[in-house]
């Protein structure tokens, strides 16, 4: 089993120099952040640095991580900012409470 299959997936939120928030998933936050910083990550972030890692949390397997990423990407910016400020232990519980 390779590292990428065994490592838990994580959801992360970055902030660009202009204040845009970017949400993504990975099984290696440090590696992915370095890719984004060097311009080799998502096209949406190229030339938008310096980048700041605001938040990351465990997101389960690839499928669960994708679902959480979709939910977070649907949030309005003020809710994403609240998420970053709150740094919840359980993102899925925080999202459920937000939508209750």
Protein Blocks (a to p, Z undefined) as FASTA:
>chain_A
ZZklmpccdddddddfkopacddddfbfklmmmmmmnopacfklgopaccddfbdcdebj
fklmmmmmmmmmmpcfklmmmmmmnopablmlmmmmmmZZ
